[in-house]
Every structure is written in C-alpha cells, then in structure tokens.
Amino acid sequence: MIRLVAAENTFLNGRLVAGYAAEIGAEGIRRLRPLHSDESPDLRAHLLMPAGIDLQVNGAGGVMLNSDTSAHGIRHIVDTLRARGTGWVMPTLITCEGPRILRAAEAAVEARGSAGFYGLHIEGPHIAPEKRGTHRLGYVRPMDDDTLNALAILRRADVPVMLTLAPEIVPADTIRRIVDMGVVVSAGHTAASEAQTRAGLAAGISCFTHLYNAMPPMSSRAPGVLGTAIGSDAYAGMIVDGHHVSWEMAGIAWRARPLPERMFLVSDAMATIGGPDHFELYGERIEVRDGALVNAAGALAGAHVDLMTCMANLVHHVGVPLDQAVRAATLVPASVMGRTAPGLADGTPNGEFVLLDAGLRRIAL
C-alpha cells in the first residue's frame, strides 16, 4: 500500500521547503514531489528530514559496545537506533584495555557495509586522568601501540574512525601522525590549557568531544580548552539533554562560534535506549534516575537520550531555528567526518528518513 504523506517542512538540499509530499511504500519513499492542491494526503507531518547521524553512541538496546565488542554488537546498537530516527550511527568504545580496542577494530571491519554503520569512535584511553568522568582510571594511559595498530587496521579497511584524546597527554607529532592516517582526532576528557589546546589544533585536531563535559570551566583570564574550543574554527559536539549542559549554556556556545555550522549534536547514548533502565559498566551499575544516567555515586555516566530528542531539545529549549537544528543532526556530523550527508530523494529507503510531528516527536509509519 502506498501512503501519501504531506509535510509542512521538508529538508531538501540543505534547506527547509514547504508544500512537498512523499509517496511512501513498504520499502521507503517511492516518490518525493510537490503536493497538488486537490490532493488529500493520508498523513500530515510537521517535518520530513533525512535520518540523523550520531557520532557518539556507547550503546543501545541493552548492549554496550564495551561489553559486546563484536560485529553483532555493533549491528544491534545501530539497528536499535535506526528504529528511532538515527539513520547512521558511530558506535563508541570508551577507555578500556588494549586487546579490546583491537577487537573493536576487527569487529568494525567486519561490520563495514552494514546498513547505518558510520564508523568507529574510540573515546580514550589517552585522556586526562582528572577529567576521565566515568572512564576507569586503571585503563587511562599514554598513547600506545595497541591504539595505533587498531587505527591502522581501521584505516586500511577504509573504516571511518574518530579518536578522542587529550592534547596535553598525546604529543603533537603523534597527533599529526594519526591525522595523516585519515583519522578524525577530537579533543575531549581533557584539562588542556589554552596553549596546549592551540598546539593540538595546529597538529590537526579538528573537533571537540561533548563540549563542556569532562572539561574544566573557563574563566576571565584562563579560557582553557573550553574557551579555546568555542572561539576556534573546529567542530564541536554537544549532548543537548538538559542534564549534561544547561539550556542557557548550550545557547551561549551555539551563538558564540565564529563560523556557522561548526556545532553538531551527539547523544552519548547508552544501553538503556531501547533497553532496560540499567546496565553494568566496568562492573558498576548504571541506572536511569530522573531522566539521567548516573552511577552509584550519583555522577553522570553517559546519556539516556537519542539524537532526535536532542534535536527537539535544541529547538524547544535552546531556541535554535529548526533548519539549523536539522543541519546539526545531519549535514554537520557528515562534514566532521569528511563525508557527504545523505539526503531525501525518490527511492530513499526506510531507516534513512524520519517524519516528525509539531512537537518534533517521531511519527511511526
């Protein structure tokens, strides 16, 4: 059966346009065209857009990549989020032992080509111990051959990869070497000074991981990594769930960037998305409490949110215009990874587009 769906706004070629409709069948969009004035659609939506791209996903559907470091685990995480409006997912392995990083690289190579798999994000272990957050201290260490070998495995197989590190921990010449491999290097879990951050940027760091979080606050005389990031031309991801960053502080960073389209959304999602309300990480229970994921000490431990909810929050609570919010969930993360963002067209399959209502909630077909 073909359903005619009319959208008040359709995101086409990087902008919102009005008056479009999609003929949607069992496999996806068969035809995308203007709505004729004499037609009565089967369904009306506020927004039709390409599905989102999430570059930081620790887990979903009851599975953490750290716990199930396999191609099956990767596919399960990706498939769970594709059912929730995130069409392309970068599963994220957080600080762990070297052999597990190598296994994750091999699993990512095996998963390459799977629908919605966007690459691998390795977050740590080469981070600042004092800004490790929920990452286990015993695994935090300087750059080593295990990570370099894993990166080489991924890049030889042409798997896109992001590496989060602290620029004060990893020497600039090593950062340059990693960037030259084709790895996107992001600064995060860091207490770097302004000078150390600028040295990292000069070495090829092009991104910042979950802006504000796992970074010291800036002050009037010491911008540090946070102030330097906001004032830079680099990309920066942000978790817009109302727990990791206040709405007001999110808006300050969003408005302060010197170049447009340098901010993008990440979920930092954990196993509770599409899964039970708790899981174990490093042998410690992590649970949902008042909408946030916390450990036994009550500290934040990842996020209980998906990318589409972050996008809705960005519009409704931070006040970012809808077209900019859609770009932050689609075009900008693709640019971070040096890739062309998928768009809407005749033949766009299920899982690669999303319909949202006026509250920017997903409409299930």
URFENKA-V328922 format. One record per backbone hydrogen bond with DSSP energy under -1.0 kcal/mol. NH is the residue of the N-H (numbers start at 1). CO is the residue of the C=O. E is the energy in kcal/mol with one decimal. If there is no record, write none. Layout:
<<NH CO E> <NH CO E>>
This chain:
<<3 24 -2.7> <5 22 -2.8> <6 43 -2.6> <7 20 -2.2> <8 45 -2.7> <9 46 -1.1> <10 17 -2.6> <11 48 -2.6> <12 10 -1.0> <12 15 -2.6> <15 12 -1.6> <17 10 -2.6> <21 33 -3.4> <22 5 -2.8> <23 31 -3.2> <24 3 -3.1> <25 28 -2.9> <29 348 -2.8> <30 23 -3.2> <31 23 -1.3> <33 21 -2.6> <35 19 -3.0> <39 36 -1.8> <42 4 -2.1> <43 4 -1.5> <45 6 -2.7> <46 356 -1.8> <47 356 -2.0> <48 9 -2.3> <49 354 -2.2> <51 352 -1.3> <52 85 -2.3> <53 329 -2.7> <54 88 -2.6> <57 90 -1.4> <58 269 -1.9> <59 269 -1.3> <60 63 -2.0> <61 273 -4.1> <62 271 -2.9> <63 60 -1.6> <65 58 -2.6> <68 64 -2.6> <70 68 -2.0> <74 70 -2.3> <75 71 -2.5> <76 72 -2.4> <77 73 -2.2> <78 74 -2.5> <79 75 -2.9> <80 76 -2.2> <81 77 -1.7> <82 78 -2.3> <83 79 -1.3> <84 81 -1.7> <85 82 -1.0> <86 81 -2.1> <88 52 -2.1> <89 116 -3.3> <90 54 -2.4> <92 57 -2.9> <93 121 -2.7> <95 123 -1.0> <101 97 -1.4> <102 98 -2.0> <103 99 -2.2> <104 100 -2.4> <105 101 -2.1> <106 102 -2.2> <107 103 -2.6> <108 104 -2.5> <109 105 -2.0> <110 106 -2.0> <111 107 -2.2> <114 111 -2.5> <117 114 -2.0> <118 89 -3.0> <120 160 -2.2> <121 91 -2.6> <122 162 -3.0> <123 93 -2.7> <124 164 -2.0> <127 125 -1.7> <128 189 -2.6> <131 128 -1.7> <132 129 -1.3> <135 132 -2.0> <139 136 -1.4> <140 137 -1.2> <141 125 -1.8> <148 144 -1.9> <149 145 -3.1> <150 146 -2.3> <151 147 -2.6> <152 148 -2.0> <153 149 -2.3> <154 150 -2.3> <155 151 -2.6> <156 152 -2.4> <157 153 -1.3> <158 155 -1.4> <159 154 -2.9> <162 120 -2.1> <163 184 -2.5> <164 122 -2.6> <165 186 -2.4> <166 126 -2.4> <169 166 -1.9> <170 166 -1.8> <175 171 -2.1> <176 172 -2.5> <177 173 -1.9> <178 174 -2.3> <179 175 -2.7> <180 176 -2.5> <182 179 -2.0> <183 178 -1.5> <184 161 -2.4> <186 163 -2.9> <187 207 -2.6> <188 165 -1.9> <190 214 -1.4> <197 193 -2.5> <198 194 -2.7> <199 195 -2.2> <200 196 -1.9> <201 197 -2.4> <202 198 -2.4> <203 199 -1.4> <204 201 -1.1> <205 200 -2.4> <206 185 -2.1> <209 187 -2.7> <211 237 -3.2> <213 210 -1.1> <215 212 -1.1> <219 222 -1.8> <225 192 -1.2> <227 223 -2.7> <228 224 -1.9> <229 225 -2.4> <230 226 -2.5> <231 227 -1.9> <232 229 -1.2> <235 206 -2.3> <236 262 -2.2> <237 208 -2.5> <238 264 -1.4> <241 239 -1.1> <250 246 -2.5> <251 247 -2.2> <252 248 -2.0> <253 249 -2.0> <254 250 -2.4> <255 251 -2.4> <256 252 -1.5> <264 236 -2.2> <265 328 -2.3> <266 238 -2.0> <268 56 -2.1> <270 303 -1.3> <273 270 -1.8> <275 272 -1.8> <279 286 -2.1> <281 284 -2.4> <284 281 -1.9> <286 279 -3.2> <287 294 -2.3> <288 277 -2.3> <289 292 -3.6> <292 289 -1.6> <294 287 -2.5> <295 299 -2.0> <298 295 -2.0> <301 293 -2.2> <303 268 -2.1> <310 306 -1.9> <311 307 -2.3> <312 308 -2.2> <313 309 -2.6> <314 310 -2.2> <315 311 -1.6> <316 312 -3.0> <317 313 -2.6> <318 313 -1.4> <320 314 -2.2> <325 321 -2.3> <326 322 -2.5> <327 323 -1.9> <328 324 -2.2> <332 327 -2.7> <334 330 -1.3> <335 331 -2.0> <336 332 -2.4> <337 333 -1.4> <338 335 -1.5> <339 334 -3.0> <347 29 -2.4> <348 345 -1.9> <350 27 -2.1> <352 349 -1.8> <354 49 -2.6> <356 47 -2.5> <357 361 -2.4> <360 357 -2.6> <363 355 -3.0>>
